[in-house]
Amino acid sequence: IEEEIFYPALRTAIKDTDLLEEAEVEHQTAKDLIAQIQQMADPDEKFEAKVKVLGEYIDHHVKEERGEIFPKARSARKLDLVAMREELEARKEELMAEMGAMA
């Protein structure tokens, strides 16, 4: 939902979008590592290394969001964060319902 709703809205509301480009690359890298970990039938010698690197990527990403991206979002005048929160929550509920239907 971040990539689907938050980043596109923020991209139109701020001038400096370099952080968003980096965040999207971080998301894709994390997805790639998660896919590699999930595809391991028998965890090999790189399993723990991949999990550790994934954790480091996520920690770095969260720190950047909290320290840089979220403050820019709060100060963006063109961004209605209250309305976006409602949109994010609604989309999250949709996705959770879809996941529940698949189980």
Sequence and secondary structure as in RCSB ss.txt:
>XXXX:A:sequence
IEEEIFYPALRTAIKDTDLLEEAEVEHQTAKDLIAQIQQMADPDEKFEAKVKVLGEYIDHHVKEERGEIFPKARS
ARKLDLVAMREELEARKEELMAEMGAMA
>XXXX:A:secstr
 IIIIIHHHHHHH S  HHHHHHHHHHHHHHHHHHHHHH SS  TTHHHHHHHHHHHHHHHHHHIIIIIHHHHHH
 TT  HHHHHHHHHHHHHHHHHHHHHH 
